[in-house]
Amino acid sequence: MGLVEILKRNLFPDMLTEQQMAGIMLDMRNCWEVTKIKGVQAANFFRTLVEMAPEYSIFCLETTAAVDEVKEFLEANKMPPVRKVQLGTLWPKPSVYHIPLNEQTMQQMAQLAVNFAMPEICDHIHIYNESLVLLEWFDAFWQPMYISKKIPENSIKSFCEKIGCDYCDGSLPSWPGPG
């Protein structure tokens, strides 16, 4: 172990390792970039997700500062992960929850978003299914969101119109690919 690793482990003992952070990720060679995020109402985002995401999608979020009411909801609705997703928080160690993405859970997320600020809910959002990541949003509500082109463009267009965002081709041709 090198000096940098020793320092990291001593200064940040609960920092995640590369192996702990590793998982499936969005194929950045084939995605949409959703922009003009900062004005989006979080409650509207959660309500509208159900219309865009394919049936049986899984909503995964990382949180480092969730309030008790949010934690209680996530604990009550969590499910075993179907896949391990690439995490976005190295330190402090995040809590990661996988919940079914359906009308009921997203309505409850919308209500939480009315009552709490986004940092009190989550830091990063992922939506995936059995085989791939469909949406990846690091620093949710602050940075652009990326959505797989496996979701039809008309669904992306409708989603963006309803939440008040723009979208464009976000593909990175030189990206080496997931995993």
C-alpha positions in Angstrom: 0.0 0.0 0.0 1.5 3.4 -1.1 1.7 6.5 1.0 -1.4 8.0 -0.6 -3.5 5.0 0.2 -2.2 5.0 3.8 -3.1 8.6 4.2 -6.6 8.1 2.6 -7.3 5.2 4.9 -6.1 7.1 8.0 -7.8 10.4 7.2 -11.0 8.9 5.8 -11.4 5.4 7.4 -15.0 4.9 6.0 -14.1 5.9 2.4 -15.2 3.4 -0.2 -12.7 1.4 -2.2 -12.7 1.1 -6.0 -14.2 -2.4 -5.6 -17.0 -1.2 -3.4 -17.8 1.6 -5.8 -17.8 -0.6 -8.9 -20.9 -1.7 -10.7 -23.0 -1.4 -13.8 -23.1 2.1 -15.4 -24.8 3.9 -18.2 -23.4 3.4 -21.6 -22.2 7.0 -22.3 -21.7 6.2 -26.0 -25.5 5.9 -26.4 -27.4 8.4 -24.2 -29.3 11.6 -23.9 -28.2 14.5 -21.8 -31.0 16.3 -20.0 -30.1 19.9 -19.2 -31.6 23.0 -17.6 -32.1 21.0 -14.5 -31.9 23.6 -11.8 -35.4 24.9 -12.1 -37.0 21.5 -12.0 -39.4 20.8 -9.2 -38.3 17.5 -7.6 -41.8 16.4 -6.8 -42.8 16.7 -10.5 -39.7 14.8 -11.5 -40.6 11.8 -9.3 -44.2 11.8 -10.4 -43.2 11.9 -14.1 -40.5 9.1 -13.9 -43.2 6.4 -13.9 -44.3 7.5 -17.4 -40.8 7.3 -18.8 -39.2 4.3 -17.1 -40.0 0.8 -18.5 -42.1 -1.5 -16.3 -40.1 -3.3 -13.6 -37.4 -0.6 -13.4 -35.6 -0.2 -10.2 -34.9 3.1 -8.6 -31.6 3.3 -6.8 -30.4 6.2 -4.8 -27.4 7.1 -2.8 -27.7 9.3 0.2 -25.3 10.7 2.7 -27.5 13.1 4.6 -31.1 11.8 4.4 -33.4 12.9 7.2 -35.1 10.3 9.4 -38.5 10.4 7.5 -36.8 9.7 4.2 -34.7 6.9 5.7 -37.9 5.3 7.2 -39.6 5.4 3.8 -36.5 3.9 2.0 -36.1 1.2 4.6 -39.7 0.3 4.4 -39.6 0.0 0.6 -36.1 -1.3 0.0 -35.6 -4.5 -2.0 -32.5 -6.6 -2.6 -30.4 -5.1 -5.4 -31.0 -6.8 -8.7 -27.6 -5.4 -9.9 -24.9 -3.4 -8.3 -24.6 0.1 -9.8 -21.6 2.2 -10.0 -21.6 4.5 -7.0 -20.9 8.2 -7.2 -19.9 8.9 -3.6 -16.5 7.9 -2.4 -16.7 9.6 1.0 -18.6 9.9 3.3 -19.8 6.3 2.8 -23.3 6.6 1.3 -26.4 4.6 2.2 -27.6 2.9 -1.0 -31.3 1.9 -1.5 -33.0 0.0 -4.3 -36.7 0.4 -4.4 -39.3 -0.6 -7.1 -40.0 2.3 -9.5 -43.8 2.3 -9.5 -46.7 4.8 -9.1 -46.9 4.2 -5.3 -43.2 4.7 -4.5 -42.7 7.6 -6.8 -45.8 9.4 -5.4 -44.3 8.9 -1.9 -40.9 10.2 -3.2 -42.8 13.3 -4.6 -44.4 14.0 -1.2 -41.0 13.7 0.5 -39.6 16.2 -2.1 -42.4 18.7 -1.2 -41.3 18.5 2.5 -37.6 18.3 2.2 -34.7 19.7 0.2 -33.0 17.3 -2.2 -29.8 16.9 -0.1 -32.0 15.7 2.7 -33.3 13.0 0.3 -30.5 11.9 -1.9 -27.2 12.8 -3.7 -27.3 10.5 -6.7 -30.1 8.7 -8.6 -29.9 5.6 -10.8 -32.6 3.8 -12.6 -31.9 0.3 -14.0 -33.4 -3.0 -15.0 -32.1 -6.5 -15.1 -29.5 -5.8 -17.7 -28.6 -2.1 -17.9 -28.6 1.4 -16.4 -31.4 3.5 -17.9 -30.8 6.8 -16.1 -27.8 8.1 -14.2 -27.9 11.4 -12.3 -24.9 12.2 -10.2 -25.4 15.3 -8.0 -29.1 15.2 -8.7 -30.8 18.5 -9.4 -27.4 20.2 -9.9 -25.7 18.5 -12.8 -27.1 17.2 -16.1 -29.0 13.9 -16.1 -28.1 11.1 -18.6 -30.7 8.7 -20.0 -30.1 5.7 -22.1 -31.2 5.8 -25.7 -32.7 2.4 -25.1 -35.7 4.5 -23.9 -37.5 5.8 -27.0 -36.9 9.5 -27.9 -40.6 10.3 -27.8 -40.6 9.2 -24.1 -37.6 11.4 -23.3 -39.2 14.3 -25.2 -42.5 14.0 -23.2 -40.6 13.6 -19.9 -38.6 16.7 -20.5 -41.6 18.7 -21.6 -43.4 17.7 -18.4 -40.6 18.6 -16.0 -39.4 21.6 -17.9 -36.0 20.5 -19.2 -34.2 20.3 -22.5 -32.4 17.3 -23.9 -29.8 16.6 -26.5 -27.4 13.9 -27.7 -25.2 13.3 -24.7 -23.2 10.5 -26.3 -19.4 10.4 -25.8 -18.0 8.5 -28.8 -14.5 8.1 -27.2 -15.9 6.7 -23.9 -14.5 3.2 -23.5 -17.9 1.7 -22.4 -19.3 0.3 -19.2 -17.6 -2.3 -17.2 
